Amino acid sequence: MSEKRSLPMVDVKIDDEDTPQLEKKIKRQSIDRGVGSEPVSTIEIIPSDSFRKYNSQGFKAKDTDLMGTQLESTFEQELSQMEHDMADQEEHDLSSFERKKLPTDFDPSLYDISFQQIDAEQSVLNGIKDENTSTVVRFFGVTSEGHSVLCNVTGFKNYLYVPAPNSSDANDQEQINKFVHYLNETFDHAIDSIEVVSKQSIWGYSGDTKLPFWKIYVTYPHMVNKLRTAFERGHLSFNSWFSNGTTTYDNIAYTLRLMVDCGIVGMSWITLPKGKYSMIEPNNRVSSCQLEVSINYRNLIAHPAEGDWSHTAPLRIMSFDIECAGRIGVFPEPEYDPVIQIANVVSIAGAKKPFIRNVFTLNTCSPITGSMIFSHATEEEMLSNWRNFIIKVDPDVIIGYNTTNFDIPYLLNRAKALKVNDFPYFGRLKTVK
């Protein structure tokens, strides 16, 4: 059995110029290292009167002594105050959010326009006809320089295919012209022309044999459905052609038909050659886009998404979220419950950090690190200023969590309840809600 030897307790005083004097009692280690022996080392620190004074009155370290969480907390406080002051200075200045302006010497006869299209829709240019049709496809997009574009593609006519009648006079151009006249009398002058083409039928097997088809062009895209019904049900009575009905080939929407025929795929780049497009006159503009132009579909250049045309334009992507002050136990309703905050973040596609972070708030709120705060006395003022902010920022894409089903409908209905009548018009088309 080992002999246990212990040494007496001793008092130790540690002096330091910058450190309060502490009295320390150190208990000597036991020589015995066996199980059940006393701890290897125990230190009992007895605070002195000097230390108690620092502890009760609080201790403020020197700047050079700041470490860890103290240094981080001080930095955050200074940054927060600095950015809050900046927000106060820029609170009423929305010009810093706008897109880069067009060159002052911009001339359609000297500049090509290349843009990445991000959306397309069918529309009509009232009072303007190109190749006997006023129907256009609008492409919305952004150039490499970040300029917003609305391009009206004109002159493209929708069409459908029908098998040529099995008749000796079906190839007579005079008879075909008479049939066009007959169709125009029946369908309110919606037929432009008929072209005889050779195509392979998808019905049955005929090898590589091509058969004659009629390609019927219409001036109004919606007339395709009426024509299809008439051909398939045998409602036409001209020279006994199609009296028993026939199969038609037409089930492609107008916008998609143009894109297929022009080789345009989703999010691809389009070039408008200089001298081939025209600028829309200011009094006829319908959008807030920086460039609003028209071009015949035969003159545009569609680029496949490869090589130099595989990159993404500097799209502005905006994310937002609203907060409502609902009643206890009741889900917020726009007719009664106010919107108290709208938080926004806007970034450029591919960028690591957003270039806009702000909060539109009813009344006021505490500073938020890295964000601008826009305070408003009334909810009506907040909604109106948020709408103006959207128009200035001109986002290409708006995203958010459930914004389609909740946030946007709630804002629209809340503005309606408050009679903020111009609120719904914050899209790129000035007269469209």
PyMOL commands that set and color helices and strands:
alter all, ss='L'
color gray80, all
select helices_A, chain A and resi 49-57+63-65+68-90+95-97+173-186+223-233+254-262+282-284+307-309+379-393+403-417
alter helices_A, ss='H'
color red, helices_A
select strands_A, chain A and resi 10-14+22-27+42-46+113-124+135-143+148-154+158-163+191-199+211-218+269-272+277-279+291-296+301-303+316-324+339-348+356-362+372-376+397-399
alter strands_A, ss='S'
color yellow, strands_A
deselect
rebuild
show_as cartoon
